[in-house]
Structure formats: structure tokens, C-alpha cells
Amino acid sequence: MDGVIMIRQETEEDFRQVQEVVRLAFQGVEESDRTEHLLVERLRRSDAYIPQLSLVAETDGKIAGHVLLSEVKVVSGSDVHTVLSVAPLSVLPAYQRKGIGGMLLREAHKRALELGYGAVLLLGHEDYYPRFGYGRASMFGIRFPFDAPDACCMAMELKAGGLDGIHGMVHYPDAFGME
């Protein structure tokens, strides 16, 4: 990796290359069902999609990484709160462990805050995401609708108090194919 890394909003012209980046990024991940690239396509067609929060990392004349933050709901009784979910964060295998994922995540957080969002949730590796401020979602009273280790179900406030009063079950949009 010789070139400068540029983080920018994804464009429609990037869709095919992003699909391949996402597919390759998860190819060797044991916990993956290898359909994350299809999730990105479904999310782009959903109401949960926020174009400004679909970012690519470009270097050496190609896309090396991608992150997508989309809207999810946290529901407790009649209380419904909109937060964001990181799904997925992808870096081509040849570019992994070079800081690109962190750059994408930090820029996505910054842009999400500028758009007025207060918090982000994710299901991810318990040793990776805490360095960016994520902690156990259960500490906020937030539960995920699937069986996963508590340490991998995470939440982060983008601003102080971003999760105040928010607790309950995460409801993913239909694009996630969970119902």
C-alpha cells in the first residue's frame, strides 16, 4: 500500500467494486454466512439506507474498504428509538491490518454525528471494536434479537448521553432478512 488512503462517500459507480470488496473481506471469516455483499445490496434499496453513511476507502487507484451504517430501531413497549447499525465493515484481505477499517469507522462516526445520530450498534469482534469506543450493549439495557455472545453485541454513544433512555430490543429492517 503505497498510496494515500482517501475516505469518501460511495457512488453508484462504486457498487460493483464494493460488492466484490465485501464478498472477499468475509470469504475467510468463520462466523460469516458469506452473504454480507447481498445485505449491502438489500440495504441500499431500503428505507434504512443513508447514502452519506456508505463510505469507501480508496487507495492505489482502487477501493480497498467499505463501511455502511444504516438505521435500526430499539424498541421497549411503545418507546421506539432510531439508532444506527454498522453492517458491514469490510476491508480487502490484502489491505487488512493497515488501519483502513478504523479510518472508515471513525469517519462514519463523524458523519453520523453531523447528521444528528446519537448512537451506533453492532455485532462484531470483541477484541476489535472496543478500541473505537464500543462496549457491551447490555450495559445500556439493549438486547439483540439473535443468539450471540454478549461481548460481541456492542453499542457506542456518538455524543454524551446518546443512549440515555434507550433500552430494549433491537429491531432490524427487513433488508437484514431476520424475520
C-alpha positions as CSV (number, residue, x, y, z in Angstrom):
1,M,0.0,0.0,0.0
2,D,2.0,3.0,-1.3
3,G,-0.8,5.5,-1.9
4,V,-2.7,7.8,0.2
5,I,-6.0,6.5,1.6
6,M,-9.0,8.6,0.8
7,I,-12.3,8.1,2.6
8,R,-15.3,9.3,0.6
9,Q,-19.0,8.6,0.1
10,E,-19.8,5.7,-2.1
11,T,-21.2,6.4,-5.5
12,E,-23.4,4.3,-7.8
13,E,-20.4,3.7,-10.0
14,D,-18.7,2.0,-7.0
15,F,-21.4,-0.5,-6.4
16,R,-19.9,-3.4,-8.3
17,Q,-16.4,-2.9,-6.9
18,V,-17.9,-2.6,-3.3
19,Q,-19.8,-5.8,-3.8
20,E,-16.5,-7.6,-4.5
21,V,-14.7,-5.9,-1.6
22,V,-17.4,-7.0,0.8
23,R,-17.6,-10.5,-0.6
24,L,-13.8,-11.0,-0.4
25,A,-13.5,-9.4,3.0
26,F,-15.8,-12.1,4.6
27,Q,-14.7,-15.0,2.5
28,G,-12.5,-16.5,5.2
29,V,-14.4,-15.4,8.2
30,E,-15.7,-18.4,10.1
31,E,-18.7,-16.7,11.7
32,S,-19.8,-15.3,8.3
33,D,-22.6,-16.8,6.2
34,R,-20.8,-15.2,3.2
35,T,-23.8,-13.1,2.2
36,E,-22.8,-9.7,3.5
37,H,-22.4,-8.4,0.0
38,L,-26.1,-9.2,-0.6
39,L,-27.0,-7.5,2.6
40,V,-25.4,-4.3,1.3
41,E,-27.5,-4.5,-1.9
42,R,-30.7,-5.0,0.1
43,L,-29.9,-2.2,2.4
44,R,-29.3,0.2,-0.5
45,R,-32.9,-0.5,-1.6
46,S,-34.4,0.0,1.9
47,D,-35.7,2.9,3.9
48,A,-32.9,2.3,6.4
49,Y,-30.2,3.3,3.8
50,I,-28.4,6.6,4.3
51,P,-26.2,7.3,1.3
52,Q,-24.0,9.7,3.3
53,L,-23.1,6.8,5.6
54,S,-22.0,4.4,2.9
55,L,-18.2,5.1,2.7
56,V,-15.3,3.7,0.8
57,A,-11.6,3.7,1.4
58,E,-9.7,4.3,-1.9
59,T,-6.0,3.7,-2.3
60,D,-3.7,2.7,-5.1
61,G,-6.4,3.5,-7.6
62,K,-8.9,1.1,-6.2
63,I,-11.5,0.6,-3.4
64,A,-9.8,-1.3,-0.5
65,G,-12.6,-1.0,2.1
66,H,-16.2,-0.1,2.7
67,V,-18.4,0.7,5.7
68,L,-22.2,1.0,5.9
69,L,-24.2,2.5,8.7
70,S,-28.0,2.1,8.4
71,E,-30.9,2.8,10.7
72,V,-32.3,0.3,13.2
73,K,-34.8,0.7,15.9
74,V,-34.5,0.0,19.6
75,V,-38.0,-0.9,21.0
76,S,-39.2,-1.1,24.5
77,G,-43.0,-1.2,24.8
78,S,-44.3,1.8,22.9
79,D,-40.9,3.6,23.0
80,V,-39.1,3.4,19.7
81,H,-35.7,5.0,19.2
82,T,-33.8,5.2,15.9
83,V,-30.1,4.5,16.1
84,L,-27.5,3.2,13.6
85,S,-26.0,-0.2,13.0
86,V,-22.6,-0.9,11.5
87,A,-23.2,-3.6,8.9
88,P,-20.9,-4.4,7.4
89,L,-17.3,-3.1,7.8
90,S,-15.2,-4.6,5.0
91,V,-11.6,-4.4,4.0
92,L,-9.9,-6.4,1.2
93,P,-7.7,-9.1,2.8
94,A,-4.6,-7.7,1.2
95,Y,-5.3,-4.3,3.0
96,Q,-6.4,-5.7,6.4
97,R,-4.3,-4.8,9.5
98,K,-3.2,-1.5,8.0
99,G,-5.7,0.8,9.8
100,I,-8.2,1.2,6.9
101,G,-11.1,-0.3,8.9
102,G,-10.5,2.1,11.7
103,M,-10.3,5.0,9.3
104,L,-13.6,4.1,7.8
105,L,-15.3,3.6,11.1
106,R,-14.0,6.9,12.6
107,E,-15.1,8.8,9.5
108,A,-18.5,7.1,9.5
109,H,-19.0,8.0,13.2
110,K,-18.1,11.7,12.5
111,R,-20.5,11.9,9.6
112,A,-23.3,10.2,11.6
113,L,-22.9,12.7,14.4
114,E,-23.0,15.5,11.9
115,L,-26.3,14.1,10.6
116,G,-27.7,14.1,14.2
117,Y,-27.5,10.5,15.2
118,G,-26.6,9.8,18.8
119,A,-25.6,6.1,18.9
120,V,-24.3,3.1,16.9
121,L,-24.8,-0.6,17.5
122,L,-23.0,-3.6,16.0
123,L,-22.4,-7.3,16.2
124,G,-18.7,-7.7,15.9
125,H,-15.4,-9.0,17.2
126,E,-15.0,-8.3,20.9
127,D,-11.3,-7.6,20.6
128,Y,-11.5,-5.1,17.7
129,Y,-14.4,-2.7,18.3
130,P,-13.7,-1.6,21.9
131,R,-10.7,0.4,20.7
132,F,-13.2,2.7,18.9
133,G,-15.4,3.2,21.9
134,Y,-17.8,0.3,21.7
135,G,-18.9,-1.6,24.8
136,R,-21.4,-4.2,25.6
137,A,-24.9,-3.1,24.5
138,S,-26.3,-5.0,27.5
139,M,-24.8,-2.3,29.8
140,F,-27.3,0.1,28.3
141,G,-30.2,-2.5,28.5
142,I,-30.1,-3.1,24.8
143,R,-30.7,-6.7,23.6
144,F,-30.2,-8.2,20.1
145,P,-32.8,-10.5,18.5
146,F,-30.4,-13.4,17.9
147,D,-28.2,-15.7,19.9
148,A,-24.7,-14.2,20.0
149,P,-22.1,-13.7,22.8
150,D,-22.9,-10.7,25.0
151,A,-19.3,-9.4,24.4
152,C,-20.0,-9.3,20.6
153,C,-23.2,-7.3,20.9
154,M,-22.0,-3.7,21.2
155,A,-23.1,-0.1,21.4
156,M,-21.4,3.3,21.3
157,E,-22.6,6.8,22.0
158,L,-21.6,9.2,19.3
159,K,-22.3,12.0,21.7
160,A,-22.6,12.2,25.5
161,G,-26.0,10.9,26.5
162,G,-26.6,9.4,23.0
163,L,-28.1,6.3,24.6
164,D,-29.9,7.9,27.6
165,G,-33.3,6.4,27.9
166,I,-32.7,4.0,25.1
167,H,-33.1,0.3,26.1
168,G,-35.0,-2.7,24.8
169,M,-34.8,-5.0,21.8
170,V,-33.0,-4.1,18.5
171,H,-35.4,-4.3,15.5
172,Y,-33.6,-4.6,12.2
173,P,-35.1,-3.5,8.9
174,D,-36.5,-6.3,6.6
175,A,-33.3,-5.9,4.5
176,F,-31.5,-7.9,7.2
177,G,-33.7,-10.9,6.5
178,M,-34.2,-11.7,10.1
179,E,-38.0,-12.1,10.3
